Amino acid sequence: MARELLSKNDIPCVVQGANFGALEPFPQQGGFSEIRLLVPQNELPRARELYDAFFVSNEAALQEGEEPLI
């Protein structure tokens, strides 16, 4: 999802290590390998801004049945 978000915003990126542990000779604990999303250094600030805006929220999630305060 993160790679697609960046690509659609014209930020070149590469996913490194996107293999399931069961397919690798030495799986890591939990069965998944570490995944890295690589972007050019000059695009890093913009990439982080987009990532944070889409995936990171400082607001608490609503409880079931709770209405937003808008």
RAGISUL-V719357 format. One record per residue. N is the residue number from 1. PSI is psi as a letter, one per 30 degrees, with the letter a starting at -180 (none if undefined). OMEGA is omega in whole degrees, -180 to 180 (none if undefined). D_FIRST is the distance of its C-alpha to the first C-alpha in Angstrom with 2 decimals. Layout:
BEGIN
N|PSI|OMEGA|D_FIRST + N|PSI|OMEGA|D_FIRST
END
This chain:
BEGIN
1|e|-179|0.00 + 2|e|179|3.80 + 3|e|179|5.48 + 4|e|178|5.16 + 5|e|-179|6.15 + 6|e|180|8.74 + 7|e|-180|9.88 + 8|f|176|10.58 + 9|g|175|12.54 + 10|h|173|14.50 + 11|j|179|13.58 + 12|k|-180|14.00 + 13|l|-180|11.98 + 14|k|175|12.27 + 15|k|-179|10.75 + 16|k|176|13.96 + 17|g|-178|15.06 + 18|i|179|12.42 + 19|k|174|15.37 + 20|k|-177|16.54 + 21|e|-178|19.70 + 22|f|-179|21.91 + 23|f|-179|21.55 + 24|l|179|22.55 + 25|e|-178|26.17 + 26|i|-179|25.68 + 27|k|176|22.92 + 28|l|180|22.20 + 29|k|-179|23.11 + 30|f|175|20.91 + 31|f|-180|20.15 + 32|k|177|16.97 + 33|l|177|17.06 + 34|k|179|15.79 + 35|k|178|12.56 + 36|k|175|12.71 + 37|j|-175|10.71 + 38|k|177|13.71 + 39|l|176|14.58 + 40|k|-177|18.17 + 41|e|-177|20.33 + 42|f|179|21.27 + 43|f|-174|17.72 + 44|e|180|16.95 + 45|e|180|18.30 + 46|e|179|16.38 + 47|e|178|13.04 + 48|e|180|13.93 + 49|e|179|15.07 + 50|e|-179|11.94 + 51|e|-179|9.87 + 52|e|-180|12.82 + 53|e|-176|13.27 + 54|e|-171|9.98 + 55|f|-175|9.63 + 56|k|179|13.33 + 57|k|177|16.20 + 58|f|-179|19.86 + 59|k|178|21.08 + 60|k|178|21.98 + 61|k|177|20.70 + 62|k|174|23.34 + 63|l|-179|25.51 + 64|k|179|26.18 + 65|f|-180|28.45 + 66|k|-180|28.16 + 67|k|176|27.97 + 68|l|-178|26.24 + 69|h|-178|28.86 + 70|none|none|28.44
END
